[in-house]
Amino acid sequence: MFAPIVVLLRRLLGKAKFNQLRGKAIAIHAQAITNFCDRLGIESKEKQNLIRIARDNGKRVGLLA
């Protein structure tokens, strides 16, 4: 779904800049999950499970192309 956009951005930005931007986006998303889990009192193991699910969903929709 998003793979063509991701590939285009990687070409436009260059691999190094793209990876830097991607790393920041992943870190922000992981922090959002952490904040959500902290507010609801979700344990660390379950939080890691949610982060894995987010990663797998990202692969499925083409964000990690």
Backbone as a printed PyTorch tensor [residue, N CA C, xyz], in Angstrom:
tensor([[[ 0.8220, -1.1840,  0.0000],
         [ 0.0000,  0.0000,  0.0000],
         [ 0.8740,  1.2590,  0.0000]],

        [[ 1.7860,  1.3700,  0.9680],
         [ 2.6400,  2.5560,  1.0620],
         [ 4.0180,  2.3390,  0.4470]],

        [[ 4.3060,  1.1170,  0.0330],
         [ 5.6410,  0.7860, -0.4680],
         [ 6.1130,  1.7130, -1.5880]],

        [[ 5.2910,  2.0470, -2.5790],
         [ 5.7760,  2.9480, -3.6280],
         [ 6.1920,  4.3230, -3.0930]],

        [[ 5.4730,  4.8230, -2.1090],
         [ 5.8180,  6.1220, -1.5090],
         [ 7.1380,  6.0100, -0.7580]],

        [[ 7.2950,  4.9250, -0.0210],
         [ 8.5230,  4.7060,  0.7470],
         [ 9.7230,  4.5990, -0.1920]],

        [[ 9.5820,  3.8350, -1.2520],
         [10.6700,  3.6740, -2.2210],
         [11.0070,  5.0090, -2.8780]],

        [[10.0040,  5.7790, -3.2420],
         [10.2310,  7.0890, -3.8520],
         [10.9630,  8.0300, -2.8860]],

        [[10.5140,  8.0620, -1.6520],
         [11.1790,  8.9130, -0.6580],
         [12.6310,  8.5080, -0.4530]],

        [[12.8810,  7.1950, -0.4210],
         [14.2560,  6.7230, -0.2480],
         [15.1280,  7.1850, -1.4150]],

        [[14.5760,  7.1560, -2.6220],
         [15.3310,  7.6250, -3.7940],
         [15.5710,  9.1320, -3.7480]],

        [[14.5450,  9.8820, -3.3410],
         [14.6600, 11.3410, -3.3140],
         [15.6020, 11.8280, -2.2200]],

        [[15.5050, 11.2240, -1.0380],
         [16.3050, 11.6770,  0.0930],
         [17.7050, 11.0870,  0.1270]],

        [[17.8750,  9.9560, -0.5130],
         [19.1290,  9.2170, -0.3880],
         [18.9940,  8.2460,  0.7780]],

        [[19.6990,  7.1590,  0.6830],
         [19.5430,  6.0830,  1.6620],
         [19.8980,  6.5250,  3.0880]],

        [[20.9880,  7.2620,  3.2500],
         [21.4320,  7.6720,  4.5890],
         [20.4070,  8.5910,  5.2600]],

        [[19.9800,  9.6220,  4.5460],
         [19.0070, 10.5750,  5.1010],
         [17.6720,  9.8780,  5.3630]],

        [[17.2610,  9.0050,  4.4340],
         [16.0130,  8.2610,  4.5970],
         [16.0670,  7.3990,  5.8560]],

        [[17.1740,  6.6710,  6.0470],
         [17.3010,  5.8060,  7.2190],
         [17.3030,  6.6120,  8.5110]],

        [[17.9030,  7.7880,  8.4760],
         [17.9070,  8.6670,  9.6410],
         [16.4850,  9.1150,  9.9740]],

        [[15.7550,  9.5390,  8.9770],
         [14.3670,  9.9760,  9.1550],
         [13.4850,  8.8180,  9.6190]],

        [[13.6810,  7.6580,  9.0050],
         [12.9150,  6.4660,  9.3780],
         [13.1850,  6.0870, 10.8410]],

        [[14.4410,  6.1490, 11.2520],
         [14.8030,  5.8330, 12.6370],
         [14.1200,  6.7700, 13.6140]],

        [[14.0660,  8.0510, 13.2790],
         [13.3910,  9.0240, 14.1470],
         [11.9040,  8.7330, 14.2410]],

        [[11.2870,  8.3940, 13.0970],
         [ 9.8500,  8.0850, 13.0880],
         [ 9.5500,  6.8470, 13.9290]],

        [[10.3980,  5.8350, 13.8070],
         [10.2120,  4.6120, 14.5970],
         [10.3640,  4.9180, 16.0780]],

        [[11.3470,  5.7280, 16.4360],
         [11.5660,  6.0850, 17.8350],
         [10.3730,  6.8520, 18.4070]],

        [[ 9.8260,  7.7770, 17.6320],
         [ 8.6590,  8.5460, 18.0810],
         [ 7.4580,  7.6230, 18.2730]],

        [[ 7.2820,  6.6890, 17.3580],
         [ 6.1520,  5.7600, 17.4600],
         [ 6.3150,  4.8390, 18.6680]],

        [[ 7.5310,  4.3350, 18.8920],
         [ 7.7850,  3.4820, 20.0540],
         [ 7.5510,  4.2600, 21.3520]],

        [[ 7.9330,  5.5360, 21.3750],
         [ 7.7140,  6.3640, 22.5660],
         [ 6.2260,  6.5860, 22.7980]],

        [[ 5.4590,  6.7610, 21.7250],
         [ 4.0080,  6.9200, 21.8620],
         [ 3.3910,  5.6480, 22.4620]],

        [[ 3.8660,  4.4910, 22.0180],
         [ 3.3770,  3.2280, 22.5770],
         [ 3.7600,  3.1310, 24.0520]],

        [[ 4.9840,  3.5190, 24.3840],
         [ 5.4420,  3.4860, 25.7760],
         [ 4.5880,  4.3980, 26.6550]],

        [[ 4.3290,  5.6110, 26.1880],
         [ 3.4960,  6.5420, 26.9540],
         [ 2.0910,  5.9780, 27.1620]],

        [[ 1.5280,  5.3930, 26.1220],
         [ 0.2030,  4.7700, 26.2040],
         [ 0.2040,  3.6590, 27.2470]],

        [[ 1.2060,  2.8040, 27.1930],
         [ 1.2920,  1.6840, 28.1310],
         [ 1.4930,  2.1780, 29.5680]],

        [[ 2.3140,  3.2010, 29.7390],
         [ 2.5490,  3.7540, 31.0780],
         [ 1.2640,  4.3230, 31.6680]],

        [[ 0.4920,  5.0090, 30.8640],
         [-0.7680,  5.5920, 31.3570],
         [-1.7650,  4.5290, 31.7760]],

        [[-1.7580,  3.4030, 31.0550],
         [-2.7150,  2.3350, 31.3580],
         [-2.1550,  1.2660, 32.2870]],

        [[-0.8870,  1.3900, 32.6660],
         [-0.2770,  0.4220, 33.5670],
         [ 0.0010, -0.9190, 32.9070]],

        [[ 0.2600, -0.9140, 31.6170],
         [ 0.5470, -2.1510, 30.8890],
         [ 2.0070, -2.5270, 31.1490]],

        [[ 2.2380, -3.8050, 31.4270],
         [ 3.5760, -4.2870, 31.7650],
         [ 4.5270, -4.2130, 30.5720]],

        [[ 5.8040, -4.2090, 30.8890],
         [ 6.8580, -4.0740, 29.8870],
         [ 6.7920, -5.1680, 28.8240]],

        [[ 6.5320, -6.3930, 29.2300],
         [ 6.4880, -7.5000, 28.2720],
         [ 5.3570, -7.2960, 27.2600]],

        [[ 4.2130, -6.8490, 27.7270],
         [ 3.0840, -6.6000, 26.8330],
         [ 3.3710, -5.3970, 25.9280]],

        [[ 4.0720, -4.3970, 26.4860],
         [ 4.4560, -3.2320, 25.6830],
         [ 5.3400, -3.6680, 24.5230]],

        [[ 6.3110, -4.5190, 24.7860],
         [ 7.1780, -5.0210, 23.7270],
         [ 6.3770, -5.7880, 22.6760]],

        [[ 5.3600, -6.4890, 23.1270],
         [ 4.4850, -7.2120, 22.2160],
         [ 3.7460, -6.2310, 21.2940]],

        [[ 3.2770, -5.1150, 21.8540],
         [ 2.5960, -4.0950, 21.0510],
         [ 3.5420, -3.4660, 20.0270]],

        [[ 4.7910, -3.2440, 20.4220],
         [ 5.7780, -2.6810, 19.5010],
         [ 6.0490, -3.6690, 18.3630]],

        [[ 6.1240, -4.9580, 18.6720],
         [ 6.3060, -5.9720, 17.6180],
         [ 5.1140, -5.9850, 16.6550]],

        [[ 3.9130, -5.8810, 17.2100],
         [ 2.7100, -5.8470, 16.3710],
         [ 2.7550, -4.6290, 15.4460]],

        [[ 3.1590, -3.4740, 15.9800],
         [ 3.2630, -2.2610, 15.1600],
         [ 4.2770, -2.4660, 14.0350]],

        [[ 5.4080, -3.0880, 14.3520],
         [ 6.4270, -3.3620, 13.3330],
         [ 5.8690, -4.2850, 12.2410]],

        [[ 5.2040, -5.3500, 12.6700],
         [ 4.6450, -6.2990, 11.7110],
         [ 3.5640, -5.6530, 10.8360]],

        [[ 2.7390, -4.8090, 11.4410],
         [ 1.7230, -4.0920, 10.6660],
         [ 2.3780, -3.1310,  9.6780]],

        [[ 3.4470, -2.4790, 10.0940],
         [ 4.1780, -1.5910,  9.1910],
         [ 4.7210, -2.3340,  7.9830]],

        [[ 5.2390, -3.5320,  8.2280],
         [ 5.7230, -4.3610,  7.1130],
         [ 4.5580, -4.7180,  6.1780]],

        [[ 3.4350, -5.0780,  6.7670],
         [ 2.2960, -5.5440,  6.0020],
         [ 1.7370, -4.4460,  5.0760]],

        [[ 1.7310, -3.2050,  5.5540],
         [ 1.1770, -2.1160,  4.7270],
         [ 2.2420, -1.4330,  3.8710]],

        [[ 3.4870, -1.8800,  3.9820],
         [ 4.5320, -1.3700,  3.1010],
         [ 5.3190, -0.2060,  3.6280]],

        [[ 5.2010,  0.1110,  4.8980],
         [ 5.9560,  1.2330,  5.4470],
         [ 7.4240,  0.8770,  5.6440]],

        [[ 7.7320, -0.3960,  5.7120],
         [ 9.1130, -0.8280,  5.9070],
         [ 9.7060, -1.4010,  4.6390]],

        [[ 9.2580, -0.9070,  3.5090],
         [ 9.7290, -1.4250,  2.2060],
         [11.1890, -1.1020,  1.9850]]])
